[in-house]
């Protein structure tokens, strides 16, 4: 009887693990789809609160946590791009703070490069917005310095990340 139970238990265990991975993947896809819909409708505060609340929960896998952080930073950057000019600096700052908090609190995470990449895209979006405003005539040439600084910051962050990945990828094979 023992030899009949062991394969059955092993099969059940494999099924449970596969199901758990599938349900986590479906859950994170649902989060991404939900948050994309909120951003599309410009419900940024709702999306930001959703990410913050979900991240407070325990039991999130590292993958789910990383995906929520990436979505939160993306939401903040999109919010800043679409906010009135007077409100943008606070939203840009919050975007950086979310990434910096994670970089400090979880420096050993193997998925941290995703957060760092999304963090680098935020100043790139800020620089692109400044360029578009300049081309549209809403920003004077003498006010382009913050745009240049944002683009330089994005380039610096992306270059540093690229160098680190170029070193790390061969080591992890």
N, C-alpha and C positions, 0 to 999 in steps of 0.2 A: 504494500500500500504506500509506503514511503516513497518509492521510486515513481509512483504516479502523481503524488502531490507536489514534489519538488519542481518538475517541469511546469505544472500548472501555476504554481506560485511565481516561478521565474517569468512566465508569460504574462501574468497579471502585473508583476512589477514593471516589466518593459512597457506594457500598455499604459500603466499609470504615469510613468515618466514621459512617454511620448505625448500623452494627453495633456500633461502639465505644461510641457514646452509649447504645445500647440495652443493651449488656452492663454498662456502668457503672450505669445506672439499675436493672437487675435486681440487680446486686451490692449496691447500697445498700438496695434493698427487702428483699433477703435478710437483710442486717445488721439492719435495723429489725425485721423479723419475728422473727429469732433473739433479739435483745435483749429484745423484748417478751415472748417466751416465757420467757426466763430471769427477767425481773422478775416475771412471773405466778407462777412457781414459787419466788420469793423466793431465787433464786440470785444475789444481788447481787454478791458478790465475783467470781464467775465472769464476770458481765457487765462489771464494772468492769475486770477484767484484759483481757478481750477488746477493749474499746474502747482501752485504753492500748496494747496490743500492735499493734492495727491502725493506730493513729495514728503509731506509730514507723516504719511501712513507708514507703518512698519510692514515688513513682508514684501516690499518691492524687490524684484531682482535687480542686479546691477545694470542689466540691459534696460529694464523699464525705467529705472532712475535716470540713466543717461539720456534716454529718448525724451523723457519729460523735461529734463534740463535743456536739451537742445530746442525742444518746442517752445519752452518758456523764453529763452534768449531770442529765438526767431520771432516770437510774438511781440516781445518788447521792441525789437528793432523795427518791425512793421508798424507798431504803434507810434514809435518816434517819427518815422517817415511820414505818417499821415496826421500827426499832431500839429496844432498851430505852433509857429516858430518859438513862441515864449515858453511852451511846455516841453519842447524837445530835450533840452539839456538834462532835465530830471529823469526822463525816460531812458536816455542814453546811459546816464550814470547808473540807473537801476540795472540795466542790461549787463554792464561791466561788473556790478556788485554781485549779481547772481553767479556769474562765471567765476569771479575771484573767490567767493565763499566756497564753491565746490572745489576749486583748485587747492585751497588751503585745507579744507576738511577731509578730502579724499585723494591725496596726492599719489597713492599707489594704484589707483584704478587703471586697469588696462584699456578702458574705454574713454579715458580722460581726454585723449586727443580729439575726440568728436566734439566735446564741449569747447576745447580750445579752438578748434576750427570754426565753430559757430560763433564764438566770441570774436574771432578775427574778422568774420563777415559783417559784424555790426558796424565797426568804423568804416568798412568798405561801403556799406549802404549809406552811411552818413556822408561820406565823400561823394558818392554818386548823386545823392540828393542835392548837395551843394553845386555840383557841376550842372545838373539839370536846371536848378534855379538860376544859375548864372546865364546859361544859354537862353532861358526864357525871359531874361531881363529882370528877374525878381531879386537878384543879388548883384551888387556892384563889384567891380574888379578889386577895389581896395578892401573888400570884405571877404576875400577868398582864402585868407590865411587859415581859418579853422578847417576849411575843406581840404587844403593841402596837408595840414597836420593829420587829419583823419585818414587820408589816403596813405600817408607815410606810416602811420601807426599800423594800418591794416597790412601794408607791405612788410613791415618789420615783424609783425606777429606771424604772418603766413610764411615768411622766409625762415624764421626760427623754428616753426613747426615742421617745415619741410626738411630742414637740416636734421632735426631730431628723428624724424621718421626714416630718413635715409640711413641713419646710424642704427636705428632699432629694428627695422624690418629684416635685414640679413641675420641679426642675432636671434630673432624669434622663429626662424625657419627650422 
